[in-house]
Structures are given as C-alpha cells and as structure tokens.
Amino acid sequence: MHTFTTNGKTASLFPSLEAGAPVIYLNTFSAESQKVYEAAQAAGYPLFTLVATSDLDWNHDMAPLG
C-alpha cells in the first residue's frame, strides 16, 4: 500500500500484481480502505487495483452541486 496526503485528503493505493487489472475507486469517510481491500482478497475476488480517498467531508466533497 502507498499512502499520500494532499489538500487535507488521504489517498491510499493498493496496486495489483497483474498488469491490466481493473481499477476500483473508493471514496470513504474514514481510513477503512485497508479493511475493504483485505475483505475483497479474503473473499477471493479477481485481482484489482484499489485507489481509496479518505478524510472526505460529505457536505463539501460528496454532495452534488446545486
């Protein structure tokens, strides 16, 4: 896992070991990306890359513009 922070948001990257594997983008409110990745691996899902963004503010980052 690679993690970096910018503009108050944290991004975690879980790269796939397989070239061409699909990429899943996950928006989270807390640092739950590790749990999500581990659960997918334990369930036997095909290989994928997970890009998770956390420390989001629902009203600012997730609500549609209106």
GROMACS elastic network, one bead per residue, 0.5 to 0.9 nm:
[ bonds ]
;  ai    aj funct       b0    kb
    1    12     6  0.66253   500
    1    13     6  0.54917   500
    1    15     6  0.71197   500
    1    34     6  0.85970   500
    2    11     6  0.82107   500
    2    12     6  0.56558   500
    2    13     6  0.50703   500
    2    14     6  0.67031   500
    2    15     6  0.84095   500
    3    10     6  0.69996   500
    3    11     6  0.56309   500
    3    13     6  0.62831   500
    3    14     6  0.89708   500
    4     9     6  0.84730   500
    4    10     6  0.57937   500
    4    11     6  0.54999   500
    4    12     6  0.66853   500
    4    13     6  0.87762   500
    5     8     6  0.64400   500
    5     9     6  0.55074   500
    5    11     6  0.61781   500
    5    12     6  0.88164   500
    6     9     6  0.54269   500
    6    10     6  0.65331   500
    6    11     6  0.81068   500
    7    10     6  0.84200   500
    8    55     6  0.71377   500
    8    56     6  0.85150   500
    9    53     6  0.68009   500
    9    54     6  0.59753   500
    9    55     6  0.52459   500
    9    56     6  0.66013   500
   10    31     6  0.84853   500
   10    52     6  0.80907   500
   10    53     6  0.56288   500
   10    54     6  0.51746   500
   10    55     6  0.61902   500
   10    56     6  0.85976   500
   11    51     6  0.69219   500
   11    52     6  0.55413   500
   11    54     6  0.63772   500
   11    55     6  0.89628   500
   12    33     6  0.73116   500
   12    34     6  0.85899   500
   12    50     6  0.78807   500
   12    51     6  0.57859   500
   12    52     6  0.51081   500
   12    53     6  0.64779   500
   12    54     6  0.81541   500
   13    49     6  0.74114   500
   13    50     6  0.58498   500
   13    52     6  0.65080   500
   13    53     6  0.89658   500
   14    34     6  0.86723   500
   14    37     6  0.77866   500
   14    48     6  0.84594   500
   14    49     6  0.55887   500
   14    51     6  0.64303   500
   14    52     6  0.84052   500
   15    18     6  0.86668   500
   15    23     6  0.87237   500
   15    48     6  0.73701   500
   15    50     6  0.65259   500
   15    51     6  0.81673   500
   16    19     6  0.72760   500
   16    20     6  0.87058   500
   16    21     6  0.65847   500
   16    22     6  0.85780   500
   16    23     6  0.86194   500
   16    47     6  0.61354   500
   16    48     6  0.52615   500
   16    50     6  0.79158   500
   17    21     6  0.82596   500
   17    47     6  0.75511   500
   17    48     6  0.82857   500
   17    49     6  0.84368   500
   18    21     6  0.57456   500
   18    47     6  0.68863   500
   18    48     6  0.78166   500
   18    49     6  0.89250   500
   20    23     6  0.88547   500
   20    48     6  0.87073   500
   21    46     6  0.85519   500
   21    47     6  0.62319   500
   21    48     6  0.50472   500
   21    49     6  0.66663   500
   22    47     6  0.77258   500
   22    48     6  0.50824   500
   22    49     6  0.62546   500
   22    50     6  0.86845   500
   23    48     6  0.57676   500
   23    50     6  0.58582   500
   23    51     6  0.72058   500
   24    48     6  0.70717   500
   24    49     6  0.61679   500
   24    51     6  0.61661   500
   24    52     6  0.81857   500
   25    49     6  0.85888   500
   25    50     6  0.61131   500
   25    52     6  0.58269   500
   25    53     6  0.78742   500
   26    33     6  0.78574   500
   26    50     6  0.73156   500
   26    51     6  0.62004   500
   26    53     6  0.63050   500
   26    54     6  0.85173   500
   27    33     6  0.89262   500
   27    51     6  0.86314   500
   27    52     6  0.58153   500
   27    54     6  0.61633   500
   27    56     6  0.76705   500
   27    62     6  0.87970   500
   28    31     6  0.70714   500
   28    32     6  0.69379   500
   28    33     6  0.74542   500
   28    52     6  0.69833   500
   28    53     6  0.60204   500
   28    55     6  0.71214   500
   28    56     6  0.67471   500
   29    32     6  0.79882   500
   29    53     6  0.82765   500
   29    54     6  0.53580   500
   29    55     6  0.53939   500
   29    56     6  0.52475   500
   29    57     6  0.72560   500
   29    58     6  0.79091   500
   30    33     6  0.81987   500
   30    53     6  0.89332   500
   30    54     6  0.55490   500
   30    55     6  0.57186   500
   30    56     6  0.77192   500
   31    34     6  0.74350   500
   31    35     6  0.86445   500
   31    52     6  0.88452   500
   31    53     6  0.85703   500
   31    54     6  0.60025   500
   31    55     6  0.74393   500
   32    35     6  0.54190   500
   32    36     6  0.64029   500
   32    37     6  0.88100   500
   32    52     6  0.88019   500
   32    54     6  0.81281   500
   33    36     6  0.50551   500
   33    37     6  0.60916   500
   33    38     6  0.85233   500
   33    50     6  0.83682   500
   33    51     6  0.85015   500
   33    52     6  0.60231   500
   33    53     6  0.82619   500
   33    54     6  0.81554   500
   34    37     6  0.51865   500
   34    38     6  0.60915   500
   34    39     6  0.85301   500
   35    38     6  0.51622   500
   35    39     6  0.60303   500
   35    40     6  0.86014   500
   36    39     6  0.51805   500
   36    40     6  0.62613   500
   36    41     6  0.86985   500
   37    40     6  0.52346   500
   37    41     6  0.62800   500
   37    42     6  0.86823   500
   37    50     6  0.72457   500
   38    41     6  0.50752   500
   38    42     6  0.60857   500
   38    43     6  0.85609   500
   39    42     6  0.50663   500
   39    43     6  0.61112   500
   39    44     6  0.87247   500
   40    43     6  0.51146   500
   40    44     6  0.64595   500
   40    45     6  0.56927   500
   40    46     6  0.86725   500
   41    44     6  0.52273   500
   41    45     6  0.59603   500
   41    46     6  0.81375   500
   41    47     6  0.81745   500
   42    45     6  0.77983   500
   44    47     6  0.87012   500
   45    48     6  0.83032   500
   53    56     6  0.74973   500
   56    59     6  0.89528   500
   56    60     6  0.80170   500
   56    61     6  0.61001   500
   56    62     6  0.76147   500
   57    60     6  0.53859   500
   57    61     6  0.53683   500
   57    62     6  0.69571   500
   58    61     6  0.54418   500
   58    63     6  0.61296   500
   59    62     6  0.61504   500
   59    63     6  0.53765   500
   59    64     6  0.87406   500
   60    63     6  0.63373   500
   60    64     6  0.88550   500
   61    64     6  0.84628   500
   63    66     6  0.87313   500
